[in-house]
Amino acid sequence: AFLYWIRFYIRFTGKRLPRETAATEVRAFLTYLADELHVAGNTQGVALNAVVFLYHKFLGVNLDERSFAPATKQR
């Protein structure tokens, strides 16, 4: 699941390298998932965890995941 969301995120950013993107792109990605794709909060959470994992483990950048608003759609 993490690989899927990481690839989805990279495609969302126009195939830019993750080290060239920042928290604003992550916020835009999560907003896109909630507003345009209408994903559930749990799905958005998995996507967020995947992107945070990418930034933390591979790039050494800590994202404050508390700064991202969760989706409000329920299952």
PyMOL Python script that loads the backbone (N, CA, C, O; Angstrom):
from pymol import cmd

cmd.read_pdbstr("""\
ATOM      1  N   ALA A   1       0.822  -1.192   0.000  1.00  0.00           N
ATOM      2  CA  ALA A   1       0.000   0.000   0.000  1.00  0.00           C
ATOM      3  C   ALA A   1       0.869   1.260   0.000  1.00  0.00           C
ATOM      4  O   ALA A   1       0.559   2.236  -0.683  1.00  0.00           O
ATOM      5  N   PHE A   2       1.964   1.229   0.776  1.00  0.00           N
ATOM      6  CA  PHE A   2       2.838   2.401   0.831  1.00  0.00           C
ATOM      7  C   PHE A   2       3.433   2.706  -0.538  1.00  0.00           C
ATOM      8  O   PHE A   2       3.495   3.867  -0.943  1.00  0.00           O
ATOM      9  N   LEU A   3       3.867   1.679  -1.247  1.00  0.00           N
ATOM     10  CA  LEU A   3       4.445   1.913  -2.575  1.00  0.00           C
ATOM     11  C   LEU A   3       3.423   2.536  -3.520  1.00  0.00           C
ATOM     12  O   LEU A   3       3.764   3.418  -4.308  1.00  0.00           O
ATOM     13  N   TYR A   4       2.190   2.092  -3.447  1.00  0.00           N
ATOM     14  CA  TYR A   4       1.139   2.656  -4.284  1.00  0.00           C
ATOM     15  C   TYR A   4       0.986   4.146  -4.023  1.00  0.00           C
ATOM     16  O   TYR A   4       0.966   4.945  -4.959  1.00  0.00           O
ATOM     17  N   TRP A   5       0.879   4.524  -2.747  1.00  0.00           N
ATOM     18  CA  TRP A   5       0.652   5.928  -2.408  1.00  0.00           C
ATOM     19  C   TRP A   5       1.881   6.784  -2.672  1.00  0.00           C
ATOM     20  O   TRP A   5       1.748   7.956  -3.024  1.00  0.00           O
ATOM     21  N   ILE A   6       3.073   6.223  -2.509  1.00  0.00           N
ATOM     22  CA  ILE A   6       4.285   6.982  -2.824  1.00  0.00           C
ATOM     23  C   ILE A   6       4.338   7.264  -4.319  1.00  0.00           C
ATOM     24  O   ILE A   6       4.638   8.386  -4.727  1.00  0.00           O
ATOM     25  N   ARG A   7       4.053   6.266  -5.135  1.00  0.00           N
ATOM     26  CA  ARG A   7       4.018   6.485  -6.597  1.00  0.00           C
ATOM     27  C   ARG A   7       2.921   7.477  -6.968  1.00  0.00           C
ATOM     28  O   ARG A   7       3.136   8.341  -7.819  1.00  0.00           O
ATOM     29  N   PHE A   8       1.762   7.368  -6.350  1.00  0.00           N
ATOM     30  CA  PHE A   8       0.658   8.285  -6.613  1.00  0.00           C
ATOM     31  C   PHE A   8       1.078   9.711  -6.275  1.00  0.00           C
ATOM     32  O   PHE A   8       0.784  10.640  -7.028  1.00  0.00           O
ATOM     33  N   TYR A   9       1.756   9.888  -5.158  1.00  0.00           N
ATOM     34  CA  TYR A   9       2.228  11.208  -4.735  1.00  0.00           C
ATOM     35  C   TYR A   9       3.238  11.772  -5.734  1.00  0.00           C
ATOM     36  O   TYR A   9       3.166  12.946  -6.097  1.00  0.00           O
ATOM     37  N   ILE A  10       4.172  10.942  -6.176  1.00  0.00           N
ATOM     38  CA  ILE A  10       5.187  11.406  -7.136  1.00  0.00           C
ATOM     39  C   ILE A  10       4.524  11.793  -8.454  1.00  0.00           C
ATOM     40  O   ILE A  10       4.898  12.800  -9.055  1.00  0.00           O
ATOM     41  N   ARG A  11       3.556  11.021  -8.911  1.00  0.00           N
ATOM     42  CA  ARG A  11       2.827  11.397 -10.132  1.00  0.00           C
ATOM     43  C   ARG A  11       2.041  12.678  -9.918  1.00  0.00           C
ATOM     44  O   ARG A  11       1.958  13.510 -10.821  1.00  0.00           O
ATOM     45  N   PHE A  12       1.464  12.847  -8.734  1.00  0.00           N
ATOM     46  CA  PHE A  12       0.702  14.055  -8.422  1.00  0.00           C
ATOM     47  C   PHE A  12       1.584  15.300  -8.507  1.00  0.00           C
ATOM     48  O   PHE A  12       1.127  16.356  -8.946  1.00  0.00           O
ATOM     49  N   THR A  13       2.833  15.182  -8.093  1.00  0.00           N
ATOM     50  CA  THR A  13       3.738  16.332  -8.104  1.00  0.00           C
ATOM     51  C   THR A  13       4.406  16.541  -9.457  1.00  0.00           C
ATOM     52  O   THR A  13       5.348  17.326  -9.565  1.00  0.00           O
ATOM     53  N   GLY A  14       3.939  15.864 -10.466  1.00  0.00           N
ATOM     54  CA  GLY A  14       4.507  16.042 -11.799  1.00  0.00           C
ATOM     55  C   GLY A  14       5.818  15.309 -11.985  1.00  0.00           C
ATOM     56  O   GLY A  14       6.679  15.743 -12.751  1.00  0.00           O
ATOM     57  N   LYS A  15       5.971  14.195 -11.283  1.00  0.00           N
ATOM     58  CA  LYS A  15       7.165  13.350 -11.328  1.00  0.00           C
ATOM     59  C   LYS A  15       8.421  14.095 -10.880  1.00  0.00           C
ATOM     60  O   LYS A  15       9.535  13.772 -11.291  1.00  0.00           O
ATOM     61  N   ARG A  16       8.214  15.103 -10.025  1.00  0.00           N
ATOM     62  CA  ARG A  16       9.366  15.771  -9.416  1.00  0.00           C
ATOM     63  C   ARG A  16       9.914  14.872  -8.322  1.00  0.00           C
ATOM     64  O   ARG A  16       9.172  14.101  -7.714  1.00  0.00           O
ATOM     65  N   LEU A  17      11.189  14.970  -8.076  1.00  0.00           N
ATOM     66  CA  LEU A  17      11.792  14.188  -7.010  1.00  0.00           C
ATOM     67  C   LEU A  17      11.248  14.655  -5.665  1.00  0.00           C
ATOM     68  O   LEU A  17      11.062  15.853  -5.457  1.00  0.00           O
ATOM     69  N   PRO A  18      10.990  13.718  -4.748  1.00  0.00           N
ATOM     70  CA  PRO A  18      10.453  14.116  -3.445  1.00  0.00           C
ATOM     71  C   PRO A  18      11.345  15.101  -2.702  1.00  0.00           C
ATOM     72  O   PRO A  18      10.829  15.909  -1.929  1.00  0.00           O
ATOM     73  N   ARG A  19      12.657  15.071  -2.900  1.00  0.00           N
ATOM     74  CA  ARG A  19      13.513  16.023  -2.203  1.00  0.00           C
ATOM     75  C   ARG A  19      13.340  17.441  -2.750  1.00  0.00           C
ATOM     76  O   ARG A  19      13.794  18.403  -2.130  1.00  0.00           O
ATOM     77  N   GLU A  20      12.685  17.576  -3.912  1.00  0.00           N
ATOM     78  CA  GLU A  20      12.410  18.890  -4.487  1.00  0.00           C
ATOM     79  C   GLU A  20      11.053  19.431  -4.056  1.00  0.00           C
ATOM     80  O   GLU A  20      10.716  20.574  -4.362  1.00  0.00           O
ATOM     81  N   THR A  21      10.279  18.628  -3.356  1.00  0.00           N
ATOM     82  CA  THR A  21       8.957  19.047  -2.898  1.00  0.00           C
ATOM     83  C   THR A  21       9.011  19.295  -1.397  1.00  0.00           C
ATOM     84  O   THR A  21       9.983  18.940  -0.730  1.00  0.00           O
ATOM     85  N   ALA A  22       7.964  19.904  -0.882  1.00  0.00           N
ATOM     86  CA  ALA A  22       7.937  20.245   0.540  1.00  0.00           C
ATOM     87  C   ALA A  22       6.564  19.959   1.121  1.00  0.00           C
ATOM     88  O   ALA A  22       5.710  19.343   0.482  1.00  0.00           O
ATOM     89  N   ALA A  23       6.375  20.417   2.337  1.00  0.00           N
ATOM     90  CA  ALA A  23       5.111  20.170   3.036  1.00  0.00           C
ATOM     91  C   ALA A  23       3.923  20.775   2.303  1.00  0.00           C
ATOM     92  O   ALA A  23       2.808  20.269   2.423  1.00  0.00           O
ATOM     93  N   THR A  24       4.137  21.844   1.550  1.00  0.00           N
ATOM     94  CA  THR A  24       3.012  22.439   0.813  1.00  0.00           C
ATOM     95  C   THR A  24       2.479  21.482  -0.242  1.00  0.00           C
ATOM     96  O   THR A  24       1.270  21.417  -0.459  1.00  0.00           O
ATOM     97  N   GLU A  25       3.370  20.732  -0.907  1.00  0.00           N
ATOM     98  CA  GLU A  25       2.926  19.740  -1.888  1.00  0.00           C
ATOM     99  C   GLU A  25       2.219  18.579  -1.211  1.00  0.00           C
ATOM    100  O   GLU A  25       1.243  18.049  -1.742  1.00  0.00           O
ATOM    101  N   VAL A  26       2.705  18.182  -0.043  1.00  0.00           N
ATOM    102  CA  VAL A  26       2.051  17.098   0.698  1.00  0.00           C
ATOM    103  C   VAL A  26       0.654  17.546   1.100  1.00  0.00           C
ATOM    104  O   VAL A  26      -0.301  16.779   0.980  1.00  0.00           O
ATOM    105  N   ARG A  27       0.526  18.780   1.575  1.00  0.00           N
ATOM    106  CA  ARG A  27      -0.786  19.311   1.958  1.00  0.00           C
ATOM    107  C   ARG A  27      -1.713  19.365   0.744  1.00  0.00           C
ATOM    108  O   ARG A  27      -2.888  19.012   0.848  1.00  0.00           O
ATOM    109  N   ALA A  28      -1.198  19.801  -0.402  1.00  0.00           N
ATOM    110  CA  ALA A  28      -2.004  19.855  -1.626  1.00  0.00           C
ATOM    111  C   ALA A  28      -2.434  18.457  -2.045  1.00  0.00           C
ATOM    112  O   ALA A  28      -3.564  18.265  -2.495  1.00  0.00           O
ATOM    113  N   PHE A  29      -1.545  17.480  -1.901  1.00  0.00           N
ATOM    114  CA  PHE A  29      -1.851  16.093  -2.245  1.00  0.00           C
ATOM    115  C   PHE A  29      -2.978  15.552  -1.372  1.00  0.00           C
ATOM    116  O   PHE A  29      -3.917  14.934  -1.874  1.00  0.00           O
ATOM    117  N   LEU A  30      -2.883  15.784  -0.074  1.00  0.00           N
ATOM    118  CA  LEU A  30      -3.910  15.293   0.844  1.00  0.00           C
ATOM    119  C   LEU A  30      -5.240  16.005   0.620  1.00  0.00           C
ATOM    120  O   LEU A  30      -6.302  15.393   0.737  1.00  0.00           O
ATOM    121  N   THR A  31      -5.184  17.271   0.305  1.00  0.00           N
ATOM    122  CA  THR A  31      -6.401  18.019  -0.018  1.00  0.00           C
ATOM    123  C   THR A  31      -7.029  17.485  -1.292  1.00  0.00           C
ATOM    124  O   THR A  31      -8.249  17.346  -1.375  1.00  0.00           O
ATOM    125  N   TYR A  32      -6.206  17.186  -2.281  1.00  0.00           N
ATOM    126  CA  TYR A  32      -6.683  16.610  -3.534  1.00  0.00           C
ATOM    127  C   TYR A  32      -7.393  15.277  -3.272  1.00  0.00           C
ATOM    128  O   TYR A  32      -8.464  15.018  -3.821  1.00  0.00           O
ATOM    129  N   LEU A  33      -6.792  14.448  -2.439  1.00  0.00           N
ATOM    130  CA  LEU A  33      -7.412  13.157  -2.124  1.00  0.00           C
ATOM    131  C   LEU A  33      -8.784  13.352  -1.480  1.00  0.00           C
ATOM    132  O   LEU A  33      -9.739  12.651  -1.813  1.00  0.00           O
ATOM    133  N   ALA A  34      -8.872  14.295  -0.567  1.00  0.00           N
ATOM    134  CA  ALA A  34     -10.126  14.510   0.151  1.00  0.00           C
ATOM    135  C   ALA A  34     -11.165  15.218  -0.710  1.00  0.00           C
ATOM    136  O   ALA A  34     -12.319  14.793  -0.759  1.00  0.00           O
ATOM    137  N   ASP A  35     -10.767  16.293  -1.388  1.00  0.00           N
ATOM    138  CA  ASP A  35     -11.740  17.132  -2.094  1.00  0.00           C
ATOM    139  C   ASP A  35     -12.092  16.627  -3.485  1.00  0.00           C
ATOM    140  O   ASP A  35     -13.253  16.686  -3.889  1.00  0.00           O
ATOM    141  N   GLU A  36     -11.112  16.136  -4.214  1.00  0.00           N
ATOM    142  CA  GLU A  36     -11.348  15.723  -5.604  1.00  0.00           C
ATOM    143  C   GLU A  36     -11.690  14.237  -5.729  1.00  0.00           C
ATOM    144  O   GLU A  36     -12.593  13.863  -6.477  1.00  0.00           O
ATOM    145  N   LEU A  37     -10.965  13.397  -4.996  1.00  0.00           N
ATOM    146  CA  LEU A  37     -11.194  11.956  -5.102  1.00  0.00           C
ATOM    147  C   LEU A  37     -12.173  11.443  -4.056  1.00  0.00           C
ATOM    148  O   LEU A  37     -12.634  10.305  -4.144  1.00  0.00           O
ATOM    149  N   HIS A  38     -12.490  12.265  -3.075  1.00  0.00           N
ATOM    150  CA  HIS A  38     -13.461  11.925  -2.031  1.00  0.00           C
ATOM    151  C   HIS A  38     -13.112  10.627  -1.305  1.00  0.00           C
ATOM    152  O   HIS A  38     -13.974   9.777  -1.083  1.00  0.00           O
ATOM    153  N   VAL A  39     -11.832  10.487  -0.939  1.00  0.00           N
ATOM    154  CA  VAL A  39     -11.425   9.288  -0.210  1.00  0.00           C
ATOM    155  C   VAL A  39     -11.844   9.416   1.245  1.00  0.00           C
ATOM    156  O   VAL A  39     -12.065  10.517   1.749  1.00  0.00           O
ATOM    157  N   ALA A  40     -11.948   8.291   1.901  1.00  0.00           N
ATOM    158  CA  ALA A  40     -12.276   8.258   3.326  1.00  0.00           C
ATOM    159  C   ALA A  40     -11.071   8.716   4.139  1.00  0.00           C
ATOM    160  O   ALA A  40      -9.940   8.709   3.654  1.00  0.00           O
ATOM    161  N   GLY A  41     -11.329   9.108   5.367  1.00  0.00           N
ATOM    162  CA  GLY A  41     -10.269   9.567   6.251  1.00  0.00           C
ATOM    163  C   GLY A  41      -9.189   8.525   6.469  1.00  0.00           C
ATOM    164  O   GLY A  41      -8.008   8.865   6.543  1.00  0.00           O
ATOM    165  N   ASN A  42      -9.577   7.258   6.573  1.00  0.00           N
ATOM    166  CA  ASN A  42      -8.590   6.196   6.773  1.00  0.00           C
ATOM    167  C   ASN A  42      -7.684   6.041   5.552  1.00  0.00           C
ATOM    168  O   ASN A  42      -6.486   5.800   5.693  1.00  0.00           O
ATOM    169  N   THR A  43      -8.247   6.176   4.374  1.00  0.00           N
ATOM    170  CA  THR A  43      -7.448   6.083   3.154  1.00  0.00           C
ATOM    171  C   THR A  43      -6.465   7.238   3.086  1.00  0.00           C
ATOM    172  O   THR A  43      -5.301   7.047   2.734  1.00  0.00           O
ATOM    173  N   GLN A  44      -6.924   8.433   3.421  1.00  0.00           N
ATOM    174  CA  GLN A  44      -6.049   9.587   3.432  1.00  0.00           C
ATOM    175  C   GLN A  44      -4.946   9.395   4.482  1.00  0.00           C
ATOM    176  O   GLN A  44      -3.807   9.812   4.273  1.00  0.00           O
ATOM    177  N   GLY A  45      -5.282   8.777   5.582  1.00  0.00           N
ATOM    178  CA  GLY A  45      -4.288   8.508   6.623  1.00  0.00           C
ATOM    179  C   GLY A  45      -3.205   7.564   6.156  1.00  0.00           C
ATOM    180  O   GLY A  45      -2.031   7.761   6.470  1.00  0.00           O
ATOM    181  N   VAL A  46      -3.583   6.540   5.411  1.00  0.00           N
ATOM    182  CA  VAL A  46      -2.588   5.611   4.867  1.00  0.00           C
ATOM    183  C   VAL A  46      -1.686   6.335   3.879  1.00  0.00           C
ATOM    184  O   VAL A  46      -0.471   6.132   3.884  1.00  0.00           O
ATOM    185  N   ALA A  47      -2.270   7.179   3.030  1.00  0.00           N
ATOM    186  CA  ALA A  47      -1.482   7.951   2.070  1.00  0.00           C
ATOM    187  C   ALA A  47      -0.516   8.877   2.806  1.00  0.00           C
ATOM    188  O   ALA A  47       0.650   8.989   2.425  1.00  0.00           O
ATOM    189  N   LEU A  48      -0.994   9.538   3.853  1.00  0.00           N
ATOM    190  CA  LEU A  48      -0.127  10.415   4.647  1.00  0.00           C
ATOM    191  C   LEU A  48       1.006   9.636   5.286  1.00  0.00           C
ATOM    192  O   LEU A  48       2.155  10.076   5.247  1.00  0.00           O
ATOM    193  N   ASN A  49       0.704   8.491   5.871  1.00  0.00           N
ATOM    194  CA  ASN A  49       1.747   7.679   6.501  1.00  0.00           C
ATOM    195  C   ASN A  49       2.788   7.229   5.485  1.00  0.00           C
ATOM    196  O   ASN A  49       3.977   7.180   5.800  1.00  0.00           O
ATOM    197  N   ALA A  50       2.358   6.902   4.278  1.00  0.00           N
ATOM    198  CA  ALA A  50       3.295   6.488   3.239  1.00  0.00           C
ATOM    199  C   ALA A  50       4.224   7.628   2.855  1.00  0.00           C
ATOM    200  O   ALA A  50       5.429   7.424   2.706  1.00  0.00           O
ATOM    201  N   VAL A  51       3.678   8.817   2.695  1.00  0.00           N
ATOM    202  CA  VAL A  51       4.502   9.971   2.313  1.00  0.00           C
ATOM    203  C   VAL A  51       5.437  10.363   3.460  1.00  0.00           C
ATOM    204  O   VAL A  51       6.598  10.695   3.221  1.00  0.00           O
ATOM    205  N   VAL A  52       4.946  10.329   4.695  1.00  0.00           N
ATOM    206  CA  VAL A  52       5.795  10.623   5.855  1.00  0.00           C
ATOM    207  C   VAL A  52       6.920   9.598   5.946  1.00  0.00           C
ATOM    208  O   VAL A  52       8.061   9.958   6.237  1.00  0.00           O
ATOM    209  N   PHE A  53       6.615   8.335   5.702  1.00  0.00           N
ATOM    210  CA  PHE A  53       7.631   7.275   5.691  1.00  0.00           C
ATOM    211  C   PHE A  53       8.698   7.575   4.640  1.00  0.00           C
ATOM    212  O   PHE A  53       9.892   7.461   4.915  1.00  0.00           O
ATOM    213  N   LEU A  54       8.272   7.956   3.450  1.00  0.00           N
ATOM    214  CA  LEU A  54       9.205   8.291   2.379  1.00  0.00           C
ATOM    215  C   LEU A  54      10.138   9.410   2.807  1.00  0.00           C
ATOM    216  O   LEU A  54      11.356   9.289   2.682  1.00  0.00           O
ATOM    217  N   TYR A  55       9.575  10.490   3.306  1.00  0.00           N
ATOM    218  CA  TYR A  55      10.392  11.638   3.691  1.00  0.00           C
ATOM    219  C   TYR A  55      11.301  11.312   4.870  1.00  0.00           C
ATOM    220  O   TYR A  55      12.470  11.698   4.874  1.00  0.00           O
ATOM    221  N   HIS A  56      10.784  10.614   5.858  1.00  0.00           N
ATOM    222  CA  HIS A  56      11.566  10.355   7.065  1.00  0.00           C
ATOM    223  C   HIS A  56      12.664   9.316   6.835  1.00  0.00           C
ATOM    224  O   HIS A  56      13.825   9.567   7.158  1.00  0.00           O
ATOM    225  N   LYS A  57      12.316   8.172   6.289  1.00  0.00           N
ATOM    226  CA  LYS A  57      13.274   7.069   6.168  1.00  0.00           C
ATOM    227  C   LYS A  57      14.263   7.239   5.026  1.00  0.00           C
ATOM    228  O   LYS A  57      15.423   6.849   5.153  1.00  0.00           O
ATOM    229  N   PHE A  58      13.824   7.813   3.914  1.00  0.00           N
ATOM    230  CA  PHE A  58      14.692   7.882   2.747  1.00  0.00           C
ATOM    231  C   PHE A  58      15.340   9.242   2.552  1.00  0.00           C
ATOM    232  O   PHE A  58      16.438   9.329   2.002  1.00  0.00           O
ATOM    233  N   LEU A  59      14.685  10.295   2.990  1.00  0.00           N
ATOM    234  CA  LEU A  59      15.222  11.635   2.764  1.00  0.00           C
ATOM    235  C   LEU A  59      15.712  12.297   4.045  1.00  0.00           C
ATOM    236  O   LEU A  59      16.378  13.331   3.999  1.00  0.00           O
ATOM    237  N   GLY A  60      15.384  11.704   5.180  1.00  0.00           N
ATOM    238  CA  GLY A  60      15.822  12.264   6.457  1.00  0.00           C
ATOM    239  C   GLY A  60      15.136  13.568   6.818  1.00  0.00           C
ATOM    240  O   GLY A  60      15.682  14.361   7.584  1.00  0.00           O
ATOM    241  N   VAL A  61      13.955  13.802   6.282  1.00  0.00           N
ATOM    242  CA  VAL A  61      13.192  15.022   6.545  1.00  0.00           C
ATOM    243  C   VAL A  61      11.988  14.651   7.406  1.00  0.00           C
ATOM    244  O   VAL A  61      11.238  13.732   7.077  1.00  0.00           O
ATOM    245  N   ASN A  62      11.813  15.368   8.500  1.00  0.00           N
ATOM    246  CA  ASN A  62      10.664  15.119   9.365  1.00  0.00           C
ATOM    247  C   ASN A  62       9.522  16.048   8.978  1.00  0.00           C
ATOM    248  O   ASN A  62       9.658  17.271   9.017  1.00  0.00           O
ATOM    249  N   LEU A  63       8.401  15.453   8.607  1.00  0.00           N
ATOM    250  CA  LEU A  63       7.189  16.222   8.345  1.00  0.00           C
ATOM    251  C   LEU A  63       6.323  16.158   9.589  1.00  0.00           C
ATOM    252  O   LEU A  63       6.195  15.101  10.207  1.00  0.00           O
ATOM    253  N   ASP A  64       5.737  17.270   9.954  1.00  0.00           N
ATOM    254  CA  ASP A  64       4.828  17.284  11.095  1.00  0.00           C
ATOM    255  C   ASP A  64       3.450  16.883  10.608  1.00  0.00           C
ATOM    256  O   ASP A  64       2.689  17.717  10.117  1.00  0.00           O
ATOM    257  N   GLU A  65       3.128  15.602  10.742  1.00  0.00           N
ATOM    258  CA  GLU A  65       1.857  15.115  10.200  1.00  0.00           C
ATOM    259  C   GLU A  65       0.646  15.670  10.926  1.00  0.00           C
ATOM    260  O   GLU A  65      -0.474  15.527  10.436  1.00  0.00           O
ATOM    261  N   ARG A  66       0.834  16.300  12.078  1.00  0.00           N
ATOM    262  CA  ARG A  66      -0.299  16.905  12.775  1.00  0.00           C
ATOM    263  C   ARG A  66      -0.766  18.181  12.087  1.00  0.00           C
ATOM    264  O   ARG A  66      -1.856  18.675  12.374  1.00  0.00           O
ATOM    265  N   SER A  67       0.045  18.718  11.183  1.00  0.00           N
ATOM    266  CA  SER A  67      -0.331  19.980  10.524  1.00  0.00           C
ATOM    267  C   SER A  67      -1.254  19.753   9.343  1.00  0.00           C
ATOM    268  O   SER A  67      -1.698  20.721   8.726  1.00  0.00           O
ATOM    269  N   PHE A  68      -1.559  18.513   9.007  1.00  0.00           N
ATOM    270  CA  PHE A  68      -2.412  18.201   7.871  1.00  0.00           C
ATOM    271  C   PHE A  68      -3.825  17.878   8.363  1.00  0.00           C
ATOM    272  O   PHE A  68      -4.007  17.075   9.278  1.00  0.00           O
ATOM    273  N   ALA A  69      -4.802  18.502   7.753  1.00  0.00           N
ATOM    274  CA  ALA A  69      -6.193  18.285   8.147  1.00  0.00           C
ATOM    275  C   ALA A  69      -6.703  16.974   7.562  1.00  0.00           C
ATOM    276  O   ALA A  69      -6.480  16.703   6.382  1.00  0.00           O
ATOM    277  N   PRO A  70      -7.380  16.158   8.359  1.00  0.00           N
ATOM    278  CA  PRO A  70      -7.897  14.885   7.840  1.00  0.00           C
ATOM    279  C   PRO A  70      -9.157  15.070   7.016  1.00  0.00           C
ATOM    280  O   PRO A  70      -9.876  16.061   7.145  1.00  0.00           O
ATOM    281  N   ALA A  71      -9.397  14.090   6.170  1.00  0.00           N
ATOM    282  CA  ALA A  71     -10.633  14.076   5.376  1.00  0.00           C
ATOM    283  C   ALA A  71     -11.813  13.847   6.319  1.00  0.00           C
ATOM    284  O   ALA A  71     -11.668  13.216   7.366  1.00  0.00           O
ATOM    285  N   THR A  72     -12.969  14.360   5.944  1.00  0.00           N
ATOM    286  CA  THR A  72     -14.134  14.219   6.810  1.00  0.00           C
ATOM    287  C   THR A  72     -15.101  13.151   6.345  1.00  0.00           C
ATOM    288  O   THR A  72     -16.054  12.834   7.057  1.00  0.00           O
ATOM    289  N   LYS A  73     -14.877  12.580   5.154  1.00  0.00           N
ATOM    290  CA  LYS A  73     -15.767  11.568   4.643  1.00  0.00           C
ATOM    291  C   LYS A  73     -15.645  10.291   5.468  1.00  0.00           C
ATOM    292  O   LYS A  73     -14.544   9.840   5.785  1.00  0.00           O
ATOM    293  N   GLN A  74     -16.775   9.729   5.802  1.00  0.00           N
ATOM    294  CA  GLN A  74     -16.788   8.476   6.549  1.00  0.00           C
ATOM    295  C   GLN A  74     -17.081   7.323   5.604  1.00  0.00           C
ATOM    296  O   GLN A  74     -17.563   7.514   4.488  1.00  0.00           O
ATOM    297  N   ARG A  75     -16.784   6.148   6.067  1.00  0.00           N
ATOM    298  CA  ARG A  75     -17.019   4.938   5.281  1.00  0.00           C
ATOM    299  C   ARG A  75     -18.473   4.715   5.030  1.00  0.00           C
ATOM    300  O   ARG A  75     -18.845   3.738   4.381  1.00  0.00           O
TER     301      ARG A  75
END
""", "prot")
cmd.dss("prot")
cmd.show_as("cartoon", "prot")
cmd.util.cbc("prot")
cmd.orient("prot")
